[in-house]
Amino acid sequence: MSVVIHKVNSKDELMKFIQFGIDLYEGNEFFVPPLVYDERTTLRIDKNPAFEHCDATYFLAYRDGEIAGRIGAIINYKANEIWNEKNARFGFVDFVDDNEVVDALFGAAESWARSRGMEKMHGPLGFTDLDHEGMLVEGFDQMGTLSTIYNYPYYVDHMERLGYMKDQDWVEFLITIPKEMPERFLRASEIVKKRSGLEVKHLQSKKDVYPYAREIFKLINRAYKDLYGYVELTEKQIDYYVDMYIPMLRLEFLTLVIRQEDNKLVGVGIGLPSIAKALQKAKGRFLPGGWYHLYRALKGKGNNVLDLLLVAVDPEYQGKGINALLFNEFIPAASRLGFEYAESNPELDLNHKVKSMWNDLDAKHTKRRRAFIKQL
């Protein structure tokens, strides 16, 4: 039978769309499933505030009555206005190794984009920079993280066959956490405090985070605004991400750097005990028993890997040693709690300032992921 493309039109079909992206990797030891609840919320127009300036549709490919592929097509009109582009995005893409299936999926997404006046298609990208982005092109034998995409090696071959070319790359590192603080970080952190009038804010309870929660995302907006494809989060999106992420945080791995004179937040570092293996055990589901695995992982039970989710520094203070303040907090806490390794989140390959953070640490480049682009 030929491949049949079906547009997702109901909540049940949306669940099939999400579940296929998990079932395709059954038995793969490196794939980390997303939290199904979060993915469903992200994809629903009535839940995700990004739809205030985005449009999207989702397609399923069927062969012989079975789902063989999925793809999301997205237009972020705000991004196009900021970056002066007419681009559509593809994301949430998975497929079996079958030319007909892949051609039909991308054909449907590209046709949808052209019908709306778009000139290029790029991805994999989501609605915002906080969604999963970048197709894995190196590191297929490495376990993924909560924040990243895993895909089979054959995906890259199909992208190139379809005429997609490299647009941007991200790289990831596995850092061995030192037992003692490197002397350079100790000296640099003291110098930064004295010269810049900065201090690290130590929070005593989770409720103490909330007065700073929205400021964290506003700082991310300032810090990331010139990075590839970034679009500043709206007030509603900030509220959305505060509700999603703040309850998960561990205070030991939340570092806030404050300017003393006016209590302005100028730097933030956020880490989280890896929940990759817990998500595998839970198969992406919180209920009925997934919560137990996730709870143990977040508490660091049987877990020696820390995910470095993000570092954001106000542009006024970039290059002035705030990273030393962050490491001066992270490294002793991680070592004290028994973590041996830290996994960096994807960093733009051209962002040499960020990559230089690992220069004085034992950091191994483990993965590379790519955004592809094609003229429609």
C-alpha positions in Angstrom: 0.0 0.0 0.0 1.0 3.6 -0.6 1.8 6.0 2.3 -1.2 7.9 3.6 -0.8 11.3 5.3 -3.3 12.2 7.9 -3.6 15.6 9.6 -4.0 15.4 13.4 -7.5 16.7 14.3 -8.4 15.4 17.7 -7.0 14.8 21.2 -6.9 11.1 20.6 -4.9 11.6 17.4 -2.5 13.9 19.2 -1.8 11.2 21.8 -1.0 8.8 18.9 1.3 11.5 17.5 3.1 11.7 20.9 3.2 8.0 21.5 4.7 7.2 18.2 7.7 9.3 19.1 8.2 7.0 22.0 7.3 3.6 20.5 9.7 4.0 17.6 12.6 3.7 20.1 11.4 0.7 22.1 14.4 -1.1 23.4 16.9 1.7 22.5 19.1 2.2 25.5 20.1 5.8 24.6 16.6 7.2 23.9 15.0 9.3 26.7 11.3 9.8 26.3 9.7 13.2 27.0 7.2 13.7 29.7 4.0 12.9 27.9 2.0 15.4 29.9 4.4 18.3 29.1 4.6 17.3 25.4 0.8 17.2 25.1 0.6 20.7 26.8 3.2 22.1 24.4 1.4 20.9 21.3 -2.1 22.0 22.2 -3.3 25.4 21.0 -5.5 25.8 24.1 -2.6 25.2 26.5 0.6 26.7 25.0 0.7 30.6 25.0 3.2 30.5 22.1 0.1 30.1 19.9 -0.5 33.8 20.4 2.1 34.4 17.7 2.5 30.9 16.2 0.6 28.6 13.9 1.1 24.9 13.7 -0.3 21.6 12.3 0.8 18.0 12.8 0.8 15.1 10.3 0.9 11.3 10.8 2.1 9.0 8.0 0.4 5.6 7.8 1.7 2.6 5.8 -0.4 -0.6 5.8 -2.7 0.9 8.4 0.2 1.5 10.9 1.7 4.8 11.9 5.2 5.0 10.3 6.1 8.7 10.9 5.1 12.0 12.3 6.0 15.7 11.8 5.0 19.0 13.2 5.0 22.1 11.0 5.2 25.5 12.8 5.3 29.1 11.8 6.6 31.5 14.5 5.5 34.9 13.1 7.2 36.8 15.9 10.5 35.1 15.0 10.1 35.9 11.4 9.4 39.6 12.2 12.4 39.8 14.5 14.8 38.1 12.2 13.3 39.4 8.9 12.6 36.0 7.5 9.7 34.0 6.0 10.6 30.6 7.6 8.5 27.7 8.7 9.9 25.2 11.2 9.6 21.4 11.4 9.8 19.6 14.7 8.5 16.7 16.7 9.7 14.6 13.7 10.2 10.8 13.8 10.0 8.2 11.1 10.9 4.7 10.0 13.7 4.3 7.5 11.5 4.4 4.4 12.0 6.9 1.6 8.3 7.0 0.7 7.3 7.7 4.3 9.9 10.5 4.7 9.1 12.1 1.4 5.3 12.1 2.2 5.8 13.6 5.6 8.1 16.4 4.6 6.1 17.0 1.4 3.0 17.6 3.6 4.8 19.9 5.9 6.5 21.9 3.1 3.3 22.2 1.2 1.5 23.6 4.3 4.4 26.1 4.7 4.3 27.2 1.1 0.6 27.7 1.2 1.2 30.3 3.9 3.8 32.2 2.0 6.9 30.8 3.7 10.1 30.7 1.7 12.3 28.3 3.8 11.8 25.3 6.1 14.2 24.8 9.0 14.5 22.6 12.0 14.1 20.5 14.0 12.9 23.4 16.2 10.0 23.9 18.5 7.8 26.9 19.3 10.4 28.5 21.6 14.1 28.1 22.4 13.1 26.2 25.5 11.6 23.4 23.4 13.6 20.5 22.0 15.8 21.5 19.0 18.5 20.1 16.9 18.8 16.7 15.2 21.5 14.5 16.6 24.3 14.0 14.1 27.1 12.8 16.5 26.9 10.8 19.7 24.3 8.2 18.9 25.9 5.9 21.5 25.3 8.5 24.3 22.2 8.7 26.5 20.1 11.8 25.9 18.7 14.2 28.5 15.3 15.6 29.4 16.0 18.6 27.3 17.3 17.0 24.1 16.2 15.1 21.0 17.4 11.6 20.3 17.1 10.2 16.8 18.5 7.3 14.7 21.5 7.9 12.5 19.5 7.3 9.3 17.5 10.5 10.0 20.6 12.6 8.8 20.8 10.6 5.6 17.2 11.4 4.8 17.6 15.1 5.5 20.5 15.3 3.1 18.7 13.3 0.5 15.8 15.7 0.7 18.1 18.7 0.0 18.3 20.1 3.6 21.6 21.7 4.5 23.3 22.6 7.7 22.1 25.9 9.2 23.5 25.8 12.8 25.1 23.2 15.1 24.9 22.7 18.9 27.5 20.8 20.9 27.3 19.1 24.3 29.9 18.1 26.8 30.3 15.6 29.7 32.2 17.3 32.5 33.9 15.4 35.3 33.1 17.2 38.5 36.3 18.0 40.4 36.7 16.9 44.0 38.0 20.3 44.9 37.4 23.7 43.5 40.0 24.8 40.9 42.1 27.6 42.2 41.3 29.8 39.2 37.6 29.8 40.0 38.2 30.6 43.7 40.4 33.6 42.9 38.2 34.8 40.1 35.0 34.7 42.2 36.5 36.8 44.9 37.7 39.4 42.4 34.3 39.6 40.7 32.6 40.1 44.1 34.9 43.0 45.0 35.1 44.7 41.7 31.5 44.4 40.5 29.5 44.7 43.7 27.9 41.3 43.1 26.8 38.6 45.5 25.3 35.1 45.4 21.8 35.0 46.7 21.3 31.9 48.9 17.7 30.8 49.1 16.4 28.7 52.1 13.2 27.2 50.8 11.3 26.7 47.5 8.9 29.5 48.3 11.9 31.9 48.4 12.4 31.2 44.6 9.1 32.6 43.5 9.9 36.3 44.1 12.8 35.8 41.6 11.0 33.3 39.3 9.8 35.7 36.6 13.0 37.7 36.8 14.9 34.5 35.9 13.1 34.3 32.6 13.4 38.0 31.9 17.1 37.6 32.4 17.1 34.7 29.9 15.4 37.0 27.4 18.1 39.6 27.8 20.9 37.1 27.8 19.8 35.1 24.8 18.1 37.7 22.6 20.9 37.7 20.0 21.3 34.0 19.8 20.2 31.9 16.8 16.5 32.1 16.3 15.7 33.3 19.8 12.4 35.1 20.4 11.8 36.8 23.7 9.3 35.1 25.9 6.0 37.0 26.5 4.5 37.6 29.9 2.1 34.7 29.4 4.9 32.4 28.3 7.0 33.4 31.4 4.1 32.5 33.7 3.7 29.2 31.7 7.3 28.2 32.2 7.4 29.4 35.9 4.5 26.9 36.6 6.3 24.2 34.6 9.8 24.4 35.8 10.1 26.1 39.2 8.5 23.1 41.2 11.2 20.8 39.8 14.2 22.8 41.0 16.6 21.9 43.7 18.0 24.8 45.7 21.5 23.4 45.8 21.7 23.8 42.0 19.9 27.1 41.6 22.5 30.0 41.8 21.3 33.6 41.6 23.8 36.4 41.2 22.5 39.7 42.4 23.8 43.3 42.1 24.0 44.5 45.6 23.1 48.2 45.0 19.6 47.5 43.7 19.1 43.7 44.1 19.0 43.3 40.3 19.3 39.7 39.0 22.3 39.6 36.6 23.2 36.0 36.5 21.6 32.6 37.0 22.7 29.0 36.8 20.3 26.1 37.0 21.1 22.4 37.3 19.0 19.4 38.0 19.9 15.8 38.9 19.5 13.8 35.7 16.1 12.2 35.3 17.1 10.4 32.0 17.1 6.9 33.4 14.0 7.6 35.5 12.1 8.7 32.3 13.2 5.5 30.6 11.7 3.4 33.5 8.6 5.6 33.5 8.3 5.5 29.7 7.5 9.2 29.9 4.5 8.9 32.1 4.0 10.2 35.6 1.3 7.8 36.4 0.7 5.2 37.6 4.2 4.5 38.9 6.5 6.9 37.0 6.4 9.5 39.7 8.4 7.2 42.0 11.3 6.8 39.6 11.3 10.6 38.9 11.1 11.5 42.6 14.1 9.2 43.4 16.1 10.7 40.5 15.4 14.3 41.5 16.6 13.4 45.0 19.8 12.0 43.6 19.1 8.4 44.6 21.3 6.1 42.6 22.2 9.0 40.3 25.7 10.4 39.7 24.9 12.7 36.8 23.9 16.4 37.0 22.2 18.1 34.1 23.4 21.7 33.6 20.1 23.1 32.2 21.1 26.7 31.6 23.5 29.6 32.4 22.3 33.1 31.6 24.2 36.3 32.3 23.0 39.9 31.7 24.8 41.3 28.6 26.2 44.1 30.8 28.1 41.5 32.8 29.1 39.0 30.2 32.8 38.3 30.1 33.3 39.7 33.6 33.7 36.4 35.5 30.2 35.6 36.7 30.7 32.1 35.5 33.3 31.7 38.3 30.7 32.7 40.9 28.3 30.1 39.4 30.9 27.3 39.4 32.0 28.3 43.0 28.5 27.2 44.1 27.8 24.3 41.8 31.0 22.3 42.1 31.1 22.0 46.0 27.4 21.2 46.1 27.6 18.6 43.4 30.7 16.9 44.9 29.2 17.0 48.4 26.0 15.2 47.2 27.9 12.5 45.3 27.6 13.6 41.7 30.5 12.6 39.5 29.6 14.1 36.1 27.7 17.0 34.7 26.1 17.0 31.3 25.9 20.4 29.5 22.8 21.3 27.6 23.2 22.1 23.9 25.4 25.1 23.2 25.7 26.8 19.9 28.9 25.7 18.2 29.7 29.3 17.3 29.1 30.6 20.9 32.8 30.5 21.9 32.1 32.4 25.1 29.9 29.6 26.4 32.2 26.8 25.3 35.1 28.5 27.0 33.5 27.9 30.4 34.8 24.3 30.3 38.4 25.2 29.5 39.7 24.5 33.0 37.6 21.5 33.6 37.8 17.9 32.4 35.2 18.2 29.7 34.6 15.7 26.9 32.7 16.6 23.7 30.1 13.9 23.4 27.3 15.0 21.1 26.5 17.3 18.2 23.1 18.3 16.9 22.0 20.3 13.9 19.4 22.6 12.6 18.8 22.0 8.8 17.4 24.4 6.3 15.9 24.2 2.8 14.6 26.7 0.3 10.9 25.9 -0.5 
